[in-house]
Amino acid sequence: MFDFILSRQEVAGALRLSLRSVDYLIARGELRVRRVGRRVLIPRAEVERFAGGPATAAEPSLEVPDGKT
């Protein structure tokens, strides 16, 4: 099965983090990467592992808690 890879910018958008935050996670070893020349690529499975599940589960809820307007 093909392992999809994402750029740092795509990961930042998917996790709703800044590019700097993604770079920090990479530097700390919290996100494992693959380097191809000068490019830093992150496997989709690694992003899902970091986020705690499939990317679709990370979508924010639009529900308003009871009593809050």
N, CA, C, O and CB atoms as a CASP TS submission, in Angstrom:
PFRMAT TS
TARGET T0000
AUTHOR 0000-0000-0000
METHOD Language model
MODEL 1
PARENT N/A
ATOM      1  N   MET     1       0.849  -1.180   0.000  1.00  0.00           N
ATOM      2  CA  MET     1       0.000   0.000   0.000  1.00  0.00           C
ATOM      3  C   MET     1       0.887   1.233   0.000  1.00  0.00           C
ATOM      4  O   MET     1       1.913   1.264   0.680  1.00  0.00           O
ATOM      5  CB  MET     1      -0.962   0.003   1.220  1.00  0.00           C
ATOM      6  N   PHE     2       0.500   2.243  -0.755  1.00  0.00           N
ATOM      7  CA  PHE     2       1.276   3.470  -0.876  1.00  0.00           C
ATOM      8  C   PHE     2       1.142   4.296   0.392  1.00  0.00           C
ATOM      9  O   PHE     2       0.034   4.524   0.877  1.00  0.00           O
ATOM     10  CB  PHE     2       0.825   4.286  -2.099  1.00  0.00           C
ATOM     11  N   ASP     3       2.271   4.744   0.929  1.00  0.00           N
ATOM     12  CA  ASP     3       2.297   5.564   2.135  1.00  0.00           C
ATOM     13  C   ASP     3       2.322   7.033   1.714  1.00  0.00           C
ATOM     14  O   ASP     3       3.345   7.518   1.231  1.00  0.00           O
ATOM     15  CB  ASP     3       3.533   5.211   3.037  1.00  0.00           C
ATOM     16  N   PHE     4       1.207   7.746   1.891  1.00  0.00           N
ATOM     17  CA  PHE     4       1.121   9.139   1.480  1.00  0.00           C
ATOM     18  C   PHE     4       2.015  10.004   2.351  1.00  0.00           C
ATOM     19  O   PHE     4       2.115   9.788   3.559  1.00  0.00           O
ATOM     20  CB  PHE     4      -0.324   9.632   1.544  1.00  0.00           C
ATOM     21  N   ILE     5       2.656  10.974   1.741  1.00  0.00           N
ATOM     22  CA  ILE     5       3.507  11.889   2.480  1.00  0.00           C
ATOM     23  C   ILE     5       3.020  13.317   2.303  1.00  0.00           C
ATOM     24  O   ILE     5       2.435  13.665   1.278  1.00  0.00           O
ATOM     25  CB  ILE     5       4.963  11.759   2.027  1.00  0.00           C
ATOM     26  N   LEU     6       3.269  14.136   3.314  1.00  0.00           N
ATOM     27  CA  LEU     6       2.814  15.514   3.323  1.00  0.00           C
ATOM     28  C   LEU     6       3.995  16.450   3.554  1.00  0.00           C
ATOM     29  O   LEU     6       4.990  16.075   4.175  1.00  0.00           O
ATOM     30  CB  LEU     6       1.737  15.724   4.400  1.00  0.00           C
ATOM     31  N   SER     7       3.870  17.656   3.052  1.00  0.00           N
ATOM     32  CA  SER     7       4.890  18.672   3.312  1.00  0.00           C
ATOM     33  C   SER     7       4.672  19.247   4.714  1.00  0.00           C
ATOM     34  O   SER     7       3.639  19.013   5.339  1.00  0.00           O
ATOM     35  CB  SER     7       4.845  19.805   2.231  1.00  0.00           C
ATOM     36  N   ARG     8       5.651  19.994   5.188  1.00  0.00           N
ATOM     37  CA  ARG     8       5.522  20.655   6.487  1.00  0.00           C
ATOM     38  C   ARG     8       4.335  21.613   6.485  1.00  0.00           C
ATOM     39  O   ARG     8       3.618  21.715   7.481  1.00  0.00           O
ATOM     40  CB  ARG     8       6.817  21.413   6.841  1.00  0.00           C
ATOM     41  N   GLN     9       4.124  22.308   5.383  1.00  0.00           N
ATOM     42  CA  GLN     9       3.023  23.253   5.282  1.00  0.00           C
ATOM     43  C   GLN     9       1.669  22.535   5.356  1.00  0.00           C
ATOM     44  O   GLN     9       0.745  23.011   6.015  1.00  0.00           O
ATOM     45  CB  GLN     9       3.131  24.053   3.978  1.00  0.00           C
ATOM     46  N   GLU    10       1.559  21.389   4.678  1.00  0.00           N
ATOM     47  CA  GLU    10       0.315  20.617   4.712  1.00  0.00           C
ATOM     48  C   GLU    10       0.037  20.087   6.108  1.00  0.00           C
ATOM     49  O   GLU    10      -1.109  20.070   6.555  1.00  0.00           O
ATOM     50  CB  GLU    10       0.377  19.458   3.717  1.00  0.00           C
ATOM     51  N   VAL    11       1.086  19.654   6.796  1.00  0.00           N
ATOM     52  CA  VAL    11       0.927  19.152   8.170  1.00  0.00           C
ATOM     53  C   VAL    11       0.485  20.286   9.089  1.00  0.00           C
ATOM     54  O   VAL    11      -0.400  20.100   9.925  1.00  0.00           O
ATOM     55  CB  VAL    11       2.253  18.523   8.687  1.00  0.00           C
ATOM     56  N   ALA    12       1.092  21.451   8.940  1.00  0.00           N
ATOM     57  CA  ALA    12       0.711  22.603   9.761  1.00  0.00           C
ATOM     58  C   ALA    12      -0.767  22.918   9.566  1.00  0.00           C
ATOM     59  O   ALA    12      -1.475  23.173  10.540  1.00  0.00           O
ATOM     60  CB  ALA    12       1.575  23.837   9.412  1.00  0.00           C
ATOM     61  N   GLY    13      -1.241  22.904   8.328  1.00  0.00           N
ATOM     62  CA  GLY    13      -2.648  23.166   8.064  1.00  0.00           C
ATOM     63  C   GLY    13      -3.557  22.090   8.633  1.00  0.00           C
ATOM     64  O   GLY    13      -4.604  22.393   9.204  1.00  0.00           O
ATOM     65  N   ALA    14      -3.157  20.835   8.478  1.00  0.00           N
ATOM     66  CA  ALA    14      -3.981  19.722   8.959  1.00  0.00           C
ATOM     67  C   ALA    14      -4.096  19.717  10.486  1.00  0.00           C
ATOM     68  O   ALA    14      -5.155  19.412  11.033  1.00  0.00           O
ATOM     69  CB  ALA    14      -3.397  18.391   8.480  1.00  0.00           C
ATOM     70  N   LEU    15      -2.998  20.058  11.168  1.00  0.00           N
ATOM     71  CA  LEU    15      -2.996  20.056  12.632  1.00  0.00           C
ATOM     72  C   LEU    15      -3.367  21.413  13.219  1.00  0.00           C
ATOM     73  O   LEU    15      -3.463  21.576  14.435  1.00  0.00           O
ATOM     74  CB  LEU    15      -1.635  19.638  13.144  1.00  0.00           C
ATOM     75  N   ARG    16      -3.578  22.400  12.317  1.00  0.00           N
ATOM     76  CA  ARG    16      -3.888  23.764  12.735  1.00  0.00           C
ATOM     77  C   ARG    16      -2.826  24.318  13.661  1.00  0.00           C
ATOM     78  O   ARG    16      -3.115  24.866  14.725  1.00  0.00           O
ATOM     79  CB  ARG    16      -5.239  23.814  13.415  1.00  0.00           C
ATOM     80  N   LEU    17      -1.583  24.157  13.221  1.00  0.00           N
ATOM     81  CA  LEU    17      -0.420  24.675  13.931  1.00  0.00           C
ATOM     82  C   LEU    17       0.342  25.608  13.003  1.00  0.00           C
ATOM     83  O   LEU    17       0.138  25.599  11.789  1.00  0.00           O
ATOM     84  CB  LEU    17       0.494  23.522  14.434  1.00  0.00           C
ATOM     85  N   SER    18       1.213  26.403  13.582  1.00  0.00           N
ATOM     86  CA  SER    18       2.082  27.231  12.757  1.00  0.00           C
ATOM     87  C   SER    18       3.193  26.352  12.178  1.00  0.00           C
ATOM     88  O   SER    18       3.472  25.268  12.689  1.00  0.00           O
ATOM     89  CB  SER    18       2.677  28.417  13.583  1.00  0.00           C
ATOM     90  N   LEU    19       3.807  26.830  11.126  1.00  0.00           N
ATOM     91  CA  LEU    19       4.935  26.110  10.535  1.00  0.00           C
ATOM     92  C   LEU    19       6.067  25.985  11.550  1.00  0.00           C
ATOM     93  O   LEU    19       6.751  24.962  11.606  1.00  0.00           O
ATOM     94  CB  LEU    19       5.433  26.825   9.258  1.00  0.00           C
ATOM     95  N   ARG    20       6.258  27.014  12.339  1.00  0.00           N
ATOM     96  CA  ARG    20       7.293  26.997  13.384  1.00  0.00           C
ATOM     97  C   ARG    20       7.011  25.888  14.403  1.00  0.00           C
ATOM     98  O   ARG    20       7.937  25.209  14.849  1.00  0.00           O
ATOM     99  CB  ARG    20       7.368  28.373  14.097  1.00  0.00           C
ATOM    100  N   SER    21       5.751  25.704  14.771  1.00  0.00           N
ATOM    101  CA  SER    21       5.382  24.644  15.715  1.00  0.00           C
ATOM    102  C   SER    21       5.673  23.265  15.139  1.00  0.00           C
ATOM    103  O   SER    21       6.147  22.379  15.851  1.00  0.00           O
ATOM    104  CB  SER    21       3.902  24.751  16.086  1.00  0.00           C
ATOM    105  N   VAL    22       5.390  23.082  13.856  1.00  0.00           N
ATOM    106  CA  VAL    22       5.686  21.809  13.201  1.00  0.00           C
ATOM    107  C   VAL    22       7.194  21.573  13.206  1.00  0.00           C
ATOM    108  O   VAL    22       7.645  20.462  13.487  1.00  0.00           O
ATOM    109  CB  VAL    22       5.133  21.789  11.748  1.00  0.00           C
ATOM    110  N   ASP    23       7.975  22.605  12.899  1.00  0.00           N
ATOM    111  CA  ASP    23       9.434  22.482  12.929  1.00  0.00           C
ATOM    112  C   ASP    23       9.924  22.103  14.330  1.00  0.00           C
ATOM    113  O   ASP    23      10.847  21.301  14.471  1.00  0.00           O
ATOM    114  CB  ASP    23      10.092  23.800  12.475  1.00  0.00           C
ATOM    115  N   TYR    24       9.313  22.670  15.346  1.00  0.00           N
ATOM    116  CA  TYR    24       9.671  22.364  16.725  1.00  0.00           C
ATOM    117  C   TYR    24       9.370  20.901  17.057  1.00  0.00           C
ATOM    118  O   TYR    24      10.180  20.224  17.691  1.00  0.00           O
ATOM    119  CB  TYR    24       8.922  23.292  17.688  1.00  0.00           C
ATOM    120  N   LEU    25       8.200  20.417  16.627  1.00  0.00           N
ATOM    121  CA  LEU    25       7.846  19.012  16.863  1.00  0.00           C
ATOM    122  C   LEU    25       8.827  18.067  16.165  1.00  0.00           C
ATOM    123  O   LEU    25       9.192  17.026  16.711  1.00  0.00           O
ATOM    124  CB  LEU    25       6.412  18.734  16.377  1.00  0.00           C
ATOM    125  N   ILE    26       9.243  18.435  14.968  1.00  0.00           N
ATOM    126  CA  ILE    26      10.217  17.633  14.223  1.00  0.00           C
ATOM    127  C   ILE    26      11.554  17.626  14.956  1.00  0.00           C
ATOM    128  O   ILE    26      12.168  16.572  15.120  1.00  0.00           O
ATOM    129  CB  ILE    26      10.394  18.178  12.784  1.00  0.00           C
ATOM    130  N   ALA    27      12.003  18.795  15.395  1.00  0.00           N
ATOM    131  CA  ALA    27      13.294  18.911  16.085  1.00  0.00           C
ATOM    132  C   ALA    27      13.314  18.108  17.386  1.00  0.00           C
ATOM    133  O   ALA    27      14.344  17.548  17.761  1.00  0.00           O
ATOM    134  CB  ALA    27      13.605  20.383  16.379  1.00  0.00           C
ATOM    135  N   ARG    28      12.166  18.056  18.073  1.00  0.00           N
ATOM    136  CA  ARG    28      12.076  17.294  19.326  1.00  0.00           C
ATOM    137  C   ARG    28      11.867  15.806  19.093  1.00  0.00           C
ATOM    138  O   ARG    28      11.901  15.022  20.041  1.00  0.00           O
ATOM    139  CB  ARG    28      10.948  17.831  20.178  1.00  0.00           C
ATOM    140  N   GLY    29      11.651  15.405  17.839  1.00  0.00           N
ATOM    141  CA  GLY    29      11.434  13.996  17.530  1.00  0.00           C
ATOM    142  C   GLY    29      10.016  13.535  17.759  1.00  0.00           C
ATOM    143  O   GLY    29       9.752  12.333  17.751  1.00  0.00           O
ATOM    144  N   GLU    30       9.091  14.463  17.964  1.00  0.00           N
ATOM    145  CA  GLU    30       7.697  14.091  18.192  1.00  0.00           C
ATOM    146  C   GLU    30       6.974  13.768  16.891  1.00  0.00           C
ATOM    147  O   GLU    30       5.952  13.081  16.901  1.00  0.00           O
ATOM    148  CB  GLU    30       6.972  15.208  18.918  1.00  0.00           C
ATOM    149  N   LEU    31       7.498  14.259  15.771  1.00  0.00           N
ATOM    150  CA  LEU    31       7.014  13.898  14.439  1.00  0.00           C
ATOM    151  C   LEU    31       8.198  13.325  13.676  1.00  0.00           C
ATOM    152  O   LEU    31       9.213  14.000  13.504  1.00  0.00           O
ATOM    153  CB  LEU    31       6.382  15.137  13.684  1.00  0.00           C
ATOM    154  N   ARG    32       8.074  12.095  13.222  1.00  0.00           N
ATOM    155  CA  ARG    32       9.143  11.481  12.434  1.00  0.00           C
ATOM    156  C   ARG    32       8.988  11.888  10.976  1.00  0.00           C
ATOM    157  O   ARG    32       7.875  11.963  10.455  1.00  0.00           O
ATOM    158  CB  ARG    32       9.127   9.933  12.577  1.00  0.00           C
ATOM    159  N   VAL    33      10.098  12.145  10.336  1.00  0.00           N
ATOM    160  CA  VAL    33      10.071  12.654   8.965  1.00  0.00           C
ATOM    161  C   VAL    33      10.929  11.794   8.054  1.00  0.00           C
ATOM    162  O   VAL    33      11.718  10.961   8.499  1.00  0.00           O
ATOM    163  CB  VAL    33      10.548  14.108   8.919  1.00  0.00           C
ATOM    164  N   ARG    34      10.745  12.027   6.770  1.00  0.00           N
ATOM    165  CA  ARG    34      11.609  11.450   5.736  1.00  0.00           C
ATOM    166  C   ARG    34      12.214  12.620   4.988  1.00  0.00           C
ATOM    167  O   ARG    34      11.501  13.539   4.585  1.00  0.00           O
ATOM    168  CB  ARG    34      10.816  10.477   4.761  1.00  0.00           C
ATOM    169  N   ARG    35      13.500  12.593   4.803  1.00  0.00           N
ATOM    170  CA  ARG    35      14.180  13.658   4.081  1.00  0.00           C
ATOM    171  C   ARG    35      14.530  13.163   2.686  1.00  0.00           C
ATOM    172  O   ARG    35      15.123  12.098   2.515  1.00  0.00           O
ATOM    173  CB  ARG    35      15.450  14.126   4.839  1.00  0.00           C
ATOM    174  N   VAL    36      14.150  13.958   1.700  1.00  0.00           N
ATOM    175  CA  VAL    36      14.447  13.670   0.303  1.00  0.00           C
ATOM    176  C   VAL    36      15.172  14.904  -0.211  1.00  0.00           C
ATOM    177  O   VAL    36      14.551  15.923  -0.514  1.00  0.00           O
ATOM    178  CB  VAL    36      13.133  13.340  -0.548  1.00  0.00           C
ATOM    179  N   GLY    37      16.487  14.803  -0.307  1.00  0.00           N
ATOM    180  CA  GLY    37      17.266  15.983  -0.644  1.00  0.00           C
ATOM    181  C   GLY    37      17.098  17.003   0.461  1.00  0.00           C
ATOM    182  O   GLY    37      17.351  16.707   1.629  1.00  0.00           O
ATOM    183  N   ARG    38      16.677  18.190   0.104  1.00  0.00           N
ATOM    184  CA  ARG    38      16.450  19.243   1.095  1.00  0.00           C
ATOM    185  C   ARG    38      15.019  19.261   1.616  1.00  0.00           C
ATOM    186  O   ARG    38      14.705  19.990   2.557  1.00  0.00           O
ATOM    187  CB  ARG    38      16.786  20.588   0.502  1.00  0.00           C
ATOM    188  N   ARG    39      14.155  18.462   1.004  1.00  0.00           N
ATOM    189  CA  ARG    39      12.746  18.441   1.411  1.00  0.00           C
ATOM    190  C   ARG    39      12.539  17.604   2.666  1.00  0.00           C
ATOM    191  O   ARG    39      13.157  16.554   2.844  1.00  0.00           O
ATOM    192  CB  ARG    39      11.874  17.901   0.279  1.00  0.00           C
ATOM    193  N   VAL    40      11.666  18.086   3.520  1.00  0.00           N
ATOM    194  CA  VAL    40      11.277  17.372   4.733  1.00  0.00           C
ATOM    195  C   VAL    40       9.838  16.934   4.524  1.00  0.00           C
ATOM    196  O   VAL    40       8.945  17.769   4.382  1.00  0.00           O
ATOM    197  CB  VAL    40      11.438  18.267   6.036  1.00  0.00           C
ATOM    198  N   LEU    41       9.614  15.624   4.504  1.00  0.00           N
ATOM    199  CA  LEU    41       8.290  15.068   4.243  1.00  0.00           C
ATOM    200  C   LEU    41       7.831  14.230   5.430  1.00  0.00           C
ATOM    201  O   LEU    41       8.626  13.524   6.050  1.00  0.00           O
ATOM    202  CB  LEU    41       8.298  14.220   2.956  1.00  0.00           C
ATOM    203  N   ILE    42       6.554  14.316   5.734  1.00  0.00           N
ATOM    204  CA  ILE    42       6.000  13.607   6.883  1.00  0.00           C
ATOM    205  C   ILE    42       4.947  12.621   6.389  1.00  0.00           C
ATOM    206  O   ILE    42       4.005  13.019   5.704  1.00  0.00           O
ATOM    207  CB  ILE    42       5.389  14.602   7.920  1.00  0.00           C
ATOM    208  N   PRO    43       5.094  11.328   6.730  1.00  0.00           N
ATOM    209  CA  PRO    43       4.074  10.354   6.332  1.00  0.00           C
ATOM    210  C   PRO    43       2.722  10.663   6.988  1.00  0.00           C
ATOM    211  O   PRO    43       2.665  11.068   8.149  1.00  0.00           O
ATOM    212  CB  PRO    43       4.526   8.930   6.704  1.00  0.00           C
ATOM    213  N   ARG    44       1.655  10.470   6.243  1.00  0.00           N
ATOM    214  CA  ARG    44       0.307  10.731   6.766  1.00  0.00           C
ATOM    215  C   ARG    44       0.041   9.903   8.023  1.00  0.00           C
ATOM    216  O   ARG    44      -0.581  10.384   8.970  1.00  0.00           O
ATOM    217  CB  ARG    44      -0.758  10.420   5.693  1.00  0.00           C
ATOM    218  N   ALA    45       0.508   8.674   8.026  1.00  0.00           N
ATOM    219  CA  ALA    45       0.312   7.812   9.196  1.00  0.00           C
ATOM    220  C   ALA    45       0.971   8.414  10.436  1.00  0.00           C
ATOM    221  O   ALA    45       0.461   8.261  11.546  1.00  0.00           O
ATOM    222  CB  ALA    45       0.878   6.407   8.928  1.00  0.00           C
ATOM    223  N   GLU    46       2.090   9.091  10.253  1.00  0.00           N
ATOM    224  CA  GLU    46       2.775   9.739  11.373  1.00  0.00           C
ATOM    225  C   GLU    46       1.955  10.911  11.914  1.00  0.00           C
ATOM    226  O   GLU    46       1.891  11.119  13.125  1.00  0.00           O
ATOM    227  CB  GLU    46       4.168  10.224  10.939  1.00  0.00           C
ATOM    228  N   VAL    47       1.332  11.669  11.020  1.00  0.00           N
ATOM    229  CA  VAL    47       0.476  12.779  11.433  1.00  0.00           C
ATOM    230  C   VAL    47      -0.732  12.243  12.200  1.00  0.00           C
ATOM    231  O   VAL    47      -1.113  12.799  13.230  1.00  0.00           O
ATOM    232  CB  VAL    47       0.017  13.608  10.203  1.00  0.00           C
ATOM    233  N   GLU    48      -1.330  11.164  11.699  1.00  0.00           N
ATOM    234  CA  GLU    48      -2.470  10.553  12.377  1.00  0.00           C
ATOM    235  C   GLU    48      -2.060  10.017  13.746  1.00  0.00           C
ATOM    236  O   GLU    48      -2.806  10.161  14.715  1.00  0.00           O
ATOM    237  CB  GLU    48      -3.062   9.425  11.520  1.00  0.00           C
ATOM    238  N   ARG    49      -0.883   9.402  13.834  1.00  0.00           N
ATOM    239  CA  ARG    49      -0.395   8.903  15.122  1.00  0.00           C
ATOM    240  C   ARG    49      -0.236  10.050  16.109  1.00  0.00           C
ATOM    241  O   ARG    49      -0.651   9.948  17.263  1.00  0.00           O
ATOM    242  CB  ARG    49       0.945   8.162  14.948  1.00  0.00           C
ATOM    243  N   PHE    50       0.364  11.139  15.652  1.00  0.00           N
ATOM    244  CA  PHE    50       0.579  12.293  16.522  1.00  0.00           C
ATOM    245  C   PHE    50      -0.748  12.893  16.973  1.00  0.00           C
ATOM    246  O   PHE    50      -0.903  13.261  18.137  1.00  0.00           O
ATOM    247  CB  PHE    50       1.421  13.354  15.804  1.00  0.00           C
ATOM    248  N   ALA    51      -1.703  12.991  16.055  1.00  0.00           N
ATOM    249  CA  ALA    51      -3.003  13.595  16.361  1.00  0.00           C
ATOM    250  C   ALA    51      -3.893  12.668  17.189  1.00  0.00           C
ATOM    251  O   ALA    51      -4.886  13.115  17.764  1.00  0.00           O
ATOM    252  CB  ALA    51      -3.716  13.971  15.072  1.00  0.00           C
ATOM    253  N   GLY    52      -3.551  11.401  17.252  1.00  0.00           N
ATOM    254  CA  GLY    52      -4.332  10.473  18.060  1.00  0.00           C
ATOM    255  C   GLY    52      -5.438   9.771  17.314  1.00  0.00           C
ATOM    256  O   GLY    52      -6.372   9.269  17.939  1.00  0.00           O
ATOM    257  N   GLY    53      -5.366   9.716  15.991  1.00  0.00           N
ATOM    258  CA  GLY    53      -6.376   9.021  15.215  1.00  0.00           C
ATOM    259  C   GLY    53      -6.402   9.507  13.792  1.00  0.00           C
ATOM    260  O   GLY    53      -5.567  10.322  13.401  1.00  0.00           O
ATOM    261  N   PRO    54      -7.350   9.020  13.002  1.00  0.00           N
ATOM    262  CA  PRO    54      -7.459   9.462  11.618  1.00  0.00           C
ATOM    263  C   PRO    54      -7.673  10.960  11.523  1.00  0.00           C
ATOM    264  O   PRO    54      -8.280  11.562  12.409  1.00  0.00           O
ATOM    265  CB  PRO    54      -8.588   8.736  10.922  1.00  0.00           C
ATOM    266  N   ALA    55      -7.178  11.563  10.456  1.00  0.00           N
ATOM    267  CA  ALA    55      -7.251  13.022  10.278  1.00  0.00           C
ATOM    268  C   ALA    55      -8.678  13.533  10.350  1.00  0.00           C
ATOM    269  O   ALA    55      -8.897  14.651  10.814  1.00  0.00           O
ATOM    270  CB  ALA    55      -6.635  13.423   8.947  1.00  0.00           C
ATOM    271  N   THR    56      -9.659  12.753   9.906  1.00  0.00           N
ATOM    272  CA  THR    56     -11.043  13.213   9.926  1.00  0.00           C
ATOM    273  C   THR    56     -11.569  13.336  11.356  1.00  0.00           C
ATOM    274  O   THR    56     -12.486  14.119  11.602  1.00  0.00           O
ATOM    275  CB  THR    56     -11.926  12.262   9.122  1.00  0.00           C
ATOM    276  N   ALA    57     -11.012  12.583  12.298  1.00  0.00           N
ATOM    277  CA  ALA    57     -11.452  12.660  13.689  1.00  0.00           C
ATOM    278  C   ALA    57     -10.988  13.950  14.353  1.00  0.00           C
ATOM    279  O   ALA    57     -11.501  14.310  15.412  1.00  0.00           O
ATOM    280  CB  ALA    57     -10.938  11.459  14.471  1.00  0.00           C
ATOM    281  N   ALA    58     -10.030  14.652  13.756  1.00  0.00           N
ATOM    282  CA  ALA    58      -9.492  15.870  14.347  1.00  0.00           C
ATOM    283  C   ALA    58     -10.309  17.107  13.980  1.00  0.00           C
ATOM    284  O   ALA    58      -9.967  18.215  14.396  1.00  0.00           O
ATOM    285  CB  ALA    58      -8.058  16.059  13.913  1.00  0.00           C
ATOM    286  N   GLU    59     -11.385  16.935  13.205  1.00  0.00           N
ATOM    287  CA  GLU    59     -12.210  18.075  12.819  1.00  0.00           C
ATOM    288  C   GLU    59     -12.877  18.664  14.058  1.00  0.00           C
ATOM    289  O   GLU    59     -13.364  17.917  14.907  1.00  0.00           O
ATOM    290  CB  GLU    59     -13.273  17.659  11.770  1.00  0.00           C
ATOM    291  N   PRO    60     -12.906  19.980  14.172  1.00  0.00           N
ATOM    292  CA  PRO    60     -13.518  20.603  15.348  1.00  0.00           C
ATOM    293  C   PRO    60     -15.038  20.454  15.350  1.00  0.00           C
ATOM    294  O   PRO    60     -15.670  20.369  14.297  1.00  0.00           O
ATOM    295  CB  PRO    60     -13.147  22.079  15.409  1.00  0.00           C
ATOM    296  N   SER    61     -15.590  20.425  16.510  1.00  0.00           N
ATOM    297  CA  SER    61     -17.033  20.357  16.659  1.00  0.00           C
ATOM    298  C   SER    61     -17.610  21.769  16.629  1.00  0.00           C
ATOM    299  O   SER    61     -17.031  22.692  17.204  1.00  0.00           O
ATOM    300  CB  SER    61     -17.420  19.630  17.970  1.00  0.00           C
ATOM    301  N   LEU    62     -18.741  21.937  15.965  1.00  0.00           N
ATOM    302  CA  LEU    62     -19.382  23.240  15.888  1.00  0.00           C
ATOM    303  C   LEU    62     -20.522  23.360  16.883  1.00  0.00           C
ATOM    304  O   LEU    62     -21.264  24.342  16.863  1.00  0.00           O
ATOM    305  CB  LEU    62     -19.891  23.492  14.486  1.00  0.00           C
ATOM    306  N   GLU    63     -20.667  22.372  17.750  1.00  0.00           N
ATOM    307  CA  GLU    63     -21.742  22.397  18.733  1.00  0.00           C
ATOM    308  C   GLU    63     -21.445  23.413  19.825  1.00  0.00           C
ATOM    309  O   GLU    63     -20.299  23.571  20.247  1.00  0.00           O
ATOM    310  CB  GLU    63     -21.947  21.007  19.342  1.00  0.00           C
ATOM    311  N   VAL    64     -22.499  24.108  20.282  1.00  0.00           N
ATOM    312  CA  VAL    64     -22.365  25.079  21.352  1.00  0.00           C
ATOM    313  C   VAL    64     -22.824  24.395  22.639  1.00  0.00           C
ATOM    314  O   VAL    64     -23.910  23.818  22.670  1.00  0.00           O
ATOM    315  CB  VAL    64     -23.196  26.388  21.058  1.00  0.00           C
ATOM    316  N   PRO    65     -22.009  24.448  23.710  1.00  0.00           N
ATOM    317  CA  PRO    65     -22.408  23.824  24.975  1.00  0.00           C
ATOM    318  C   PRO    65     -23.705  24.427  25.499  1.00  0.00           C
ATOM    319  O   PRO    65     -23.985  25.601  25.257  1.00  0.00           O
ATOM    320  CB  PRO    65     -21.299  23.977  26.022  1.00  0.00           C
ATOM    321  N   ASP    66     -24.500  23.631  26.215  1.00  0.00           N
ATOM    322  CA  ASP    66     -25.777  24.097  26.781  1.00  0.00           C
ATOM    323  C   ASP    66     -25.549  25.312  27.665  1.00  0.00           C
ATOM    324  O   ASP    66     -24.618  25.344  28.469  1.00  0.00           O
ATOM    325  CB  ASP    66     -26.465  22.973  27.591  1.00  0.00           C
ATOM    326  N   GLY    67     -26.419  26.321  27.505  1.00  0.00           N
ATOM    327  CA  GLY    67     -26.348  27.515  28.323  1.00  0.00           C
ATOM    328  C   GLY    67     -25.362  28.553  27.813  1.00  0.00           C
ATOM    329  O   GLY    67     -25.252  29.628  28.402  1.00  0.00           O
ATOM    330  N   LYS    68     -24.654  28.269  26.752  1.00  0.00           N
ATOM    331  CA  LYS    68     -23.683  29.209  26.196  1.00  0.00           C
ATOM    332  C   LYS    68     -24.216  29.756  24.886  1.00  0.00           C
ATOM    333  O   LYS    68     -24.747  29.003  24.069  1.00  0.00           O
ATOM    334  CB  LYS    68     -22.301  28.534  25.987  1.00  0.00           C
ATOM    335  N   THR    69     -24.082  31.048  24.679  1.00  0.00           N
ATOM    336  CA  THR    69     -24.521  31.636  23.417  1.00  0.00           C
ATOM    337  C   THR    69     -23.390  32.370  22.749  1.00  0.00           C
ATOM    338  O   THR    69     -23.571  32.933  21.670  1.00  0.00           O
ATOM    339  CB  THR    69     -25.693  32.575  23.637  1.00  0.00           C
TER
END
